[in-house]
Structure formats: structure tokens, C-alpha cells
Amino acid sequence: MNANTNSMNSFKSLVLVSISLLFSVVVNGAKSCPSIPKVYLAPPPYPAWAHSHMVWQSHTNQTTAIQLVEEYLSNGIPVGGLDIDDGWETGYGEFTPNSLYPNVTYMTQYMKSLNVSVIFWITSLVDTNSPNYQYGLQNNFYLNNGKTQKWWNGEGSYLDYTNPAAVSWWHSMMDVVLEAGVSGWKTDGTDGFLIEWLDIQGKAGKLSPHDYGHMYYADFFFYTREKIGSNGLIWSRPADSIPPDGNIFYWDYSPRNVSFSCWVGDQDPGYHGLGIALDHMRRSSDANYVNYGSDVGGFRQDSSLRWGRDPEVFIRWAELGCFSPLFENGGEGEHRPWIFGNDYLEIYRRLAVTHTDMGPYFLTTGTDAYESGGSSLTFHTEDSFLLGPDIFVAPVVKNETRRLIWFPSSKQGWVEFWSQNVTYSGDSIHLINAPLFFVPAFFRSGSIIPLSVSSPYSIFGSPASSDALTILITHPSLATSSKTVKKIREPEELGNGLEVLYATDSFSNTLDIMVSAHSRNILFLITGLDNPKVITDLILCEDSEQSLPEIDPNENFLDVLRGKGRGFVYDNTLNRLWIRAGVNNINQAASGIWLKISF
């Protein structure tokens, strides 16, 4: 046995011992084959496109709705969802598209070719002048024997969800829209009027307003998913004030188990409305709703303003939307950012792209929050919050360009989100400049952030990143020896999730990164460290290790890195380290990835 063989055997023993300490050891076949085993995490309870950038307008038709999405995309702004708001039905509660939408199947299929899912606005009321109203009345399909309720689009009766025949009738009408390719619904809050009813009666007996509302939202969510699969989704209201811009009292609308894409009601377009939206988000967090956001720019318009809204307030609202689990933009008046001018377009595009990049983090955060009984957002103060465990946001919701910020406790501190070069201590207070193009947001130092990057406007990569899951590790500290673990949720069609662990060793000045067995390409982005001396790919289940080649940090280095499939780049201007370790070798898919970085 030669010296190289002895060295390799020693290396393999070290690998086995180290993995035993950090992960479970799996023996494959007859020979000992250390591996970082696959993880089998429960699939997310909602589709990933819930965290896409979504758009809509009031008073559209099929042609203008399609054009809206095309214009966003042509301006480099990603879109993953389109809401067709009210006015699409022949009669409210009748589900038949009117002449404004002559070919819903064509529209939804075209949108799907652009990776855009379509939802339709709806309520549980059937207006008295709708073609199907009398049929429902004659068959006793409504609450209180057809008692009517005046609402903002007319007068109608509520479907009785306690009557199985009524629900079957309702589903038969929903089927027409779902079979045309629609992926869900914007379920509006007409159930709030039931608060005024002294007695609510269904076929099964007496109901409370919450009883009825929960049946309404749950039926739209679960029947849609039963019909079209796990891609189904609804928008619904979480906590909202009554009246909408007042504080007489707050009402929790939808049940938590369908609250994966909520918007916090209708606001005016000024800073006052933005503040109310943030307050409603805080109330929704207190009520443990999972995911929510607000109409960017406010639903309503101000007729005294040129576009119905102030572009600066619109951008401040988009800054909040960027870091909200639901980022949706639409309502009355002008909401298209390019109309306000190129400067506003560029800011909005960066925000929409950044939100889209963070899709895997949002999905992981939302799923974890749902399973733990909590919310994706945890408010630190009345106007600042944690998004998941590792992103802190202090949005600007007043007419100001500086913010006094109290940072949450964090042993390693916080690093500024956009540059990732400025750090702050935990539990400290700072006055921070916040011009219009800057929203104060921060990563917890040492955190693991999963990203999906594909845009040329991304601050985390480029189109060359699109084939891989980007794993961002923010300012890991080599001053102490420690380990950090992150379980990453994936859409059901991509797998069962994966686990990422990194361990620092202050004695040897090394950083080990491990990823559980998987079938995806991985692109690591590590910030806050010096240029490494060597990066070794420890190929488990083989008697080999490889030093990854260093690639020149030219302007196209991510394209070069993708072309080579393996290697690393250190960008000393941004203090960022990029490493690509794909699954070109079959054993990496079976055994996982282990990288050792020496400094």
C-alpha cells in the first residue's frame, strides 16, 4: 500500500467521523459509503407562485389584461400571477364570463406559456339580477330563505354552505371557470356584512359570521385544489379594520389554514393609507396569519393627483411589497411603474426582481410558519418586522428620508441587505439614511438564504444562475467555531427539500459546507470573507477529492462558471465568493455535497 493510498484511507476515516458528528451516516450497498442523506420534508401546503410578483387593474378586459402582463415583462419586470378583478361575470355569482372575456381558455393558456397563473375575483353572493338567482332562490340555496344584502356591486343573497345541494350547484358553476384553466380566486370580503345580521340561518341551523366566512374561504381553496391540484390558490383577507380606513374594530376574515396569499383590504393611495396597510399587516401577524401583503400604491385613487397617486408614495409602497410574502400591484387609477418615468421604473423593477429572487426563502418561511402555528412576519416594533428568522425590514411609511432603527438581538449582528458590506450590532439603535431608492433591510449575519435567480437585473446573480438553486451565506464568522443548519422547502414537483449545513473552524481557519443528497445544481454565494486559498470538493463514496478551479472575475464570470460546471470566483470589489458544485457526477446526487474552504 503506497503513501497516497494511506493518505486517502485516512481522509475517508476523517470524512466518516465528521459526517457522523454532523449528519446521519448511511451505508449504501455492501461497502461502507458515507453520505449526507436525503431529507424528506413535507411538501408546502400551497404553490410557490403565491410568492411571485402579481399584477392587476380595475376595469380591464381580456385584451388589456394580457397587454398588462406583456408590458410588465417587456420592461424586465417578472410576473407570476394575474388577477382578473370584478366585472368579468355575466351576473355577480353566476360564473359565466361576459363579452369582455370572450375566450378565457385562450387567455389562461397563453398566460401559462409565460409562467403566469390567473385568478378571478369572486364572492359568495348571488345578485338578484343575475341569471341564476331565481334558480337558487326556488331551491332554497341561500341563507335565511334568500334574505338579501346590499353591497358595493348591488344586492344579493349568500350561498348556504351548510346545504350540500347548494354547494354542489355552486361547484358546478365553479367548474366552468376552473376547466378553462384558471388557477384560483380573489375571494373578496362580502362576508363582513354578516356582522350586521342579528340571526344567520342555514339549512343546518344557526351560524356566526365567522362560521360562515370560514366555510366560504375554505370551500374556494380546498375545492379548487381538489379540482386542479396543488397549484390552486386563493387571495383572501386576513385581519382588516371595519371601516377599512378606521379603527372601530378589527375583523379576522379568512381561516388560517387557507391564508397563504392574503391582502389586507383597500387603502387610500397616500402615506396615511400606507401606514394603515402596515398596521393591518401587524394585526395579521398578531393573529398568526401565514402570508399577506397589500395593494401596492393603495387600491383607491386620489382624483386630485395626475395619475391618481403620488409616484414617491407608490415606490415606498413597493418597497414594503418587496419584503411582503404577497407582492401584488393593482387597483384604481394608474399602477404601471413605467408611466411614472424611467427612474421609478428602474426602482420598481429592482424591487420586483429581488422579491422574485427570494421565492425559495419565502416558501420555506411560509411553510415553516404554517407548521409552527405562527406567521411569516414577526413585528419587532410597530413599523419594523422580521421576515422569517433571518431578514429584518424597517420600511419607510412616512414622508422622510432617514429612519431611526432599533435592531433586533442577534449574536453575530446584521448586514445591510443591498450592499452586504455594512454591518450593525444586534440590539443597537442607528439613524440610517433611506432615500427613495433604498429600503432599510438587513440579513442576519451568518444566515443561509435560498434564492432562485434568473434576471439580468438581479443583485444576487444573472441569467447564468437560472439552472441552479442559489444558496446565499451572509457573512459567516471564522472568529469562532460553530455550525449553522437550514432546511429548505421546495415545490412538490422539484423534490422533498434539502438541508444545508456549514461549519466554521477558527483553529484551522476553514469553512465546511454540506448539502444533503439532491438532484439540483447548486450555486453558492458567500459574502464577507477573504479570498480563499483553496476550495476542495470532497466527493463522497469515491476515493477522490478535487480542488475546484479558480475562474477570473471578469464581467461574464457567472456564464463561464456555468459553462465549466464546477469552480469558484472571488469578486474582491464586492467581497463575494461564488462556488458552483453541480450534480454532474452521479454520486453527488446520491451522496450530497461537501465543500471545504481554506483561508
N, C-alpha and C positions, 0 to 999 in steps of 0.2 A: 504494500500500500504506500503510495507516494505522499509527499507533503501536501500537495493540492487536495488529495482525497481526504487526508486527515483534517485539513482546514475546512473542507466542505461539510464533513461529518460534524465537526464542532459547531459550525454555523447552523446546521439543521437542528442540533440539540438546543441551541440557543433559541431558535425560532419556536420550537415546540414548547419550551419552558415559558417564553414570553407570551405566546398566544394563550397558554393555559392560564396565565395571570390576567389577561385582558379579555379574552373571549372563550367560548366553549371550544374544545378540541374535537374534531370529527375525524374518524378514521374511515377512509374510503378504500374498499376492496381489501385485498389480502395484506397489502403493505401499509405501514403507518404513513398517513398522508395528512399532515396538519393543514387545516383550512379555517378560514373565517366563515362560519356557516351562514347560509341564507337566513334572513328573518322573515317571518310570516305575520305581517301586521294586518289588522282588519282593514278592509277597503274603506275609503272615505264614504260618508253617508250622503254625499252629494257630488255633482260633477265638477271637474276642475274649471270649466268655463264660468262658474259662478264668480271667479276672481279675475275674469278678463275685463277689459275696458269696454263698457256698453254704452250705446247711444240711442237717442230717440228724439222726436219732435212732436209737439202738439199739431193736430190738424194736417196730417200727411195723407198721402195716397200711396198706392203700390209703387208708382214711378218715382215719386220724391223720396220715399223711404229707401229704395235701392240706391238712388243717387246720393243720398246722405252717406251711406256706408262707403260707396265708391270714392266720394270726395275725401272722407277721412283717410282712407287707405292711400289715395294718391298723394296726400300730404305727409305720408310717412307715419301716420298715427294708427297704431294697431287697434283693431276692433274684434271683439269676440262674441258680442251679443247685440241684438237689435230688438227694441220694444216697439210694437205697434200699439199706440195708445188708443183711447176710446174713440168711437166713431167708425169702427170697421164693420159693425154688425148691421143687418137689416133692421133689427129692433133690439133694444137692450135686453140681454138674457136669452137671445134667440140663436146665437152661434152661427148664423149663416152670413158669410162675408157679403157686403154690399158691392155696388158697382165701382167703388173706389179701389177695391181689391179683387180684380176680375180673375186672377189666377194665383191663388195662394201657394199651390204646389210648385209652380214655377219659381215664385219668389223664394220659398224656403230652400228649394234645391239649389238655386243659384247662390244663396247665402251660405249654404253648407259647402259649396265649392270654394268659398272664400274663408272657410273655417269660422263662420258666424252662425250662431244659434238664434232663433227667432222666438220671442214670446209675444202673446197677445193679452192686452188689457181685458179685465173681466170683473164682474161682481157676482153675488148670488141673488140679485134682484131680477125679476122679470117685469119690464114696464107694461103698464096696462094697455098701451097701444102697440105692443109687439105682436107679430102674427101668431105666436104660440101661447099668448097669455090665457086666452079663454080655455084652451085645452087643459092647461094646468089648473085653472080655477074649477072647471067642471069635474076634475078628478081629485079635487081636494089635495093638491100637491104643494100648497103654500101654508105658511104659519098662520095661525089664528083665523082659519077659514077664509084666507085671502085678504086679510086686513092689509091696507096699503100704507106706504110710507113715501112722503115727498123727499126727494134727494136732488142733488145738483144737476142731474140729467133727466129729471121727470118725476114720475110717480109709479111705484110698482110694488110687488109682493115678494116676500122672501121664500126661497125654496125651503121646503121642510125636509131637513136631512134625517129626521127620525122616521120618515116614511120610505121604506125600501122601494116601493113602486115609483115614488117621486125621484129618488136617486138614480134608478135605472133609466128613467126618462131623461134625466139630466145628462147622464153618461152617454146616452145615445146621441145627444146633440154635441157633446164634447168630442166624441169620436170623429165627427166630420172634420174638425179642425186639426186634431192630432194626426189623423190619417193623411192630412195634407202636408205633414212634415213639421208642424210647429212643435217646439221643444218645451213649452211651458207657458206660464201665465203671470201677468202682473195683477194680483188679486187685491183690488182696492178696498178701502175701509168703510164700506157702507154699513157693515155690521155695527159700527159705532152708534148709529141712530137707535139701535135697540136699547140703549141705556135709558132712553126716554119712555120706553114701554113699561107699563106697570105690571103687565102679565103677558108672558110669552108662552104660547101653547103650540106643541107639535103633536103629531099622531101618537107619540109615545108618552106625552104628558108635558109637564111644566119644564121650562128651560130658563137658565140665566143667560144674560148677554154673552158671558164668557163661554158657556156651554155651546151656544150657537156658533160664535166666532171660531172656536177651536174645531168644530166639525166642518165648517166652511173651508178654512185654510187647509186642514189635513186632507180633506177629500180631494181638493185640487192637486195637492202634492202627491199623495200616495196613488190615486187613480192614474195620474199622468205617468208615473213611473211604472205602474203595473202595465200600462198600455204600450209605452215606448221604451222602457228600460231605464237604466241608471243615468241616462243623460237628461232625464226630466228634472225640472226645477221650477219654483215659483218665486216671484218677488212678493213680499208681504210687509205689512207694517209691524215693527216691534213696539217699543214704548213711544207714544205720541201724546201731545198735550191736547186738551179739549178746553177752549177752542184751539185751533192749530198754532196760533201765534201768542197764546196766552198761557197762564199757569194756574187756571182754576183747579184743574186736577189732571193727572196723567193716567193713561189707559194702556194696558198691555193688550195688544190686538192678537197676533197670531201665537199659537203654541210654540214652545221652544223646539220641539222635535221636527219642525219644518223651517226653522228660522236660519236658513243658510244663505239667504240673499235678501236682506230686508232694507227698506229705505224708510227714513224717519219722518215721513209726511211732507207736506207742502209748505215752503217758506217764501217770504219776500226776498227780493234779489240783493238787498244791501247788507252791510256789516251786521245789522241787527238780526236779519234772517240767518246769516252765517253763524252767529253766536247761538241762536236758538237751535239750529241743526246740531251743533256740537253739544249743547245741553241735552238734546234728545238722545244723542249717542251715549252720553254719560248715563242717562236714565236707563237706556237699553243694556248697558254694561252692568249696572246695578241689578237689573232683572235677569242677568245671565243669558241674554240672547246671544247667539253664536256669532253671526256675521251681519254687518249692516253698514250703511253709508247714507248719503243724501244726494238730492238732485243738485249737481254742480251748478253754481250760479243762482240757485233757487228756482222753484217751479214757476213762481209768478213773475210778471214783468212790471216795470215802472214806466208808464206811458210818457213821463216827463223826460226820460233819457232816450238818447238817439237809438240805441239798439234794445231798449227795454231793460238794460242793466249796465253797470259800470264795469269796463273790462278789467280794472285792477281788482275789484272785489271778486269777479269771476275767476281770476287766476288764483287769488288766495283760497277760494273755494276748491279749485282744482288741486291745490297743494294738500288740502285736507283729504280730497278724494284719492290722491295717490297713495296715501297710507291708510285708507279705509278698506276693509275687506270687500265692500261693494263700491266700485268706482263707476258711477253712471252719470251721464250728462244729457239732460233734456228738459223740456218744459215749454212754457210760453215765451214768445219773443225770440231773440237771437241767442243761440248757444254754440254756433260754429266758430271755433277759435280763429280760423284764418280770416274771418270777416273783420276782426278787431285789429288786424295788422300783423306783419311778419314777426315782430318782437314777441307778441302774445302767442302766435302760433309756435314759435320755437320753444318757449317755456312750457306750453301745454304739451307739446309733443314729447319733451323730455320727461314730463311727469307721467304721461300715459305709457311710455316705453318702460320707465322704471317700475311702475305698478305691474306691468305685464311680466317683466323680468322676475319679479318676486312671486310669481304664481305658485311655485312649489313651496315656498315659505308660508304663503297664505293658506294653502291647502293643508299643510302639516299643522299649522297653528289652529285652523278652524276645526280640524278633526280631533286634535288633542283637547281643544276646549269643549267640544261636544261630549267627548267621552268622560271628561273630568267634571262635567256639570257647570263649567264656567263660560267665559266669554273670550273672544279673540282679543278684545281690548280691555285693559285694566287701567282705570284712570288714576294717575298719580296726584294730580291736582284737578281743580275744576276745568282747566283748559290745557292739560297735557296728559299723555297716556302712553302706556306700553302696548305695542303691537306684538302679541306673543311675549315670550320671555326676553327677547334679545334686541328689539328695536324700540327706541324711545322717541316720541314725537311731541313737539311743542308748537302746534300750528299758530299762525298769526291770524287772529279773527277780529282784529280792530285795525283802524287806520293808523298804523305805526310801522316803523322800520327797525325797531330794536325790541328785544324781548328779554325780560328778566326770567331766568330759567333756574329752577331747583332740580338738580339731577337726582334720580333715584339712587339708592345704595347699590354699589357694585364693587366688589373687591378689586377687580382689575381696571375699573373705570369705564369710560365711554369714549368712543372715537367718532368724530364727525362723519356723517353718512356720505356726503358728496365727494369730498377730497380724500377721506380716510387717512389724513395726515395730522389732524388736530385732535388732541385728547383732553379729557376732562375727568377729574376725580369724582367718584360716587359721593352722593350726599353733599354736594357743593352747590353754590349759587353763583351764577355768572350773568352779566348783561351782554347779550350776544346780538350783533348786527344781523338783521333779517330783511334785506332788500327784497323787492318783488320777486326776483328770480331765485330766491333762496328760502326754503322752508327748514327751520331747525329740526333736524332729525339725526339720530345717533345710533350706532351699533354698540352693543355691549362688547367690550374688548374680550377677545378670546372666543367669541361665539362662532357657531357653524351655521351658515345660511345657505340653503339650497336655492338655486336660481335656474331659470330657463331663458337663455339669451339668444336672440336671433336678429336683432335690429342693428342697422349701422349707426343708430343714434344712441345706443346703449352706453352707459358708463361702466358696465361690467364686462364688455366683450364686443363682439361683432357678429355678422352673419356666419363667420367661420366657427362660432361657438354652437351653432344650431343643432349639431348632431349629438351633442353631449349634455349631460347634466352638469352644470357648473356648481362647484362646491366652494363657497367663499369662507375662508377662515380669517377672522378680523383680529389682527394684532395679537397673536399668541405670544405669551411671555416665556422667554427662556431663563428668566431670573430664578424661577422655582421649578421643581419637578411636579408635574400634575398630569391629569388626564381629563379629557372632555368628550362626552358622548352625545350624539344626536341621532334620533330615529326619524327618518324622512318618509313621509307618506307619499304614495304615488297613485295616480288614477288607476282604476282597476284594470284597464286594458294594458298598462305598462308593467304590471307586476305586483308584488306583495310588499313593496317598500324596501328600504335598505337602512343599514346602520353605519354611521361614520364615527370613528374614534381617532383622536390624536393625543399623543403623549409627549410631554417635554421632559428632557433630562438636563438639568442645569449643570451636572458634573461633566458630562460628555459633550454638552452644547449641541444636542441633536433634537430633532423633531420627527417622531414616527407618526405616519398617517395610515389608518387601516379602514377598509371599506368591506362590508360583508359581501359574500358571493352574489353576483348580479349579472345582468346581461346588457348593461348600458355603458356607453362611453362616458368617461369621467374627465372633466376639465377642472383642475384645482386652481383657485385664485387665492393667494395668501398675501396679506398686507402687513406692513410694519416690521419686516425682518430684513436683515442684510443679505447680500448676495451669497448664496450657499457655496461651499467648496465642492460638494458632490451630492448627487441625489441617486440613491440606489433603489432599484425596483427588485424587491425580494420575491421571486417567483415561487410561490408555494407549490408543493407537490412535485417539484423538479429539483435536480441537483444543480441549480444555477442561480445567479443573480446578475443583474445588468445595471451598469451605470447609465443613466439617461443622458443623452447628448444635449449640450447647451446650444441654443439657437440664438443668432444675432438679433437683438431687439430692434429690427427695422420696422418701418411703418406697417408692413404686412406680416408681422411675425405670427399672428394667430392663424393666418392662412397657411404659412409654412409649417407651423406646428401641427395643424390638422392634416396636411399632406403627408408628413412623416409618420404621424400616428403616435409617436412617443417622443418625449423630450421636454425641455424646460427653457423658459425665457425669464430673465430678470430685467425689469424695466426700472433703472435707477432714477429716472426722472419722476416716476410716480411711486417708487418704493413698493413695487408689486412683483410677486413671483407667480408665474403661470406654469403649471405642470399638466401635461396630458399623458394619461396612462389608460389607454383604451382596453378593449377586450379582444384585441386581435389574436391573442393567444388563448386557446380554448380553456386552459387551466385557470385563467383569471376569472372567467365566468363561473367555473366550478369551485374555485378556492378563495376568491376575493383578491383584494389588492392590499399590498403592504409596501409603503414607501418610507425609506429612511433618509432624512435630510440632515447633512452635517454642515455646521457653520464654523 
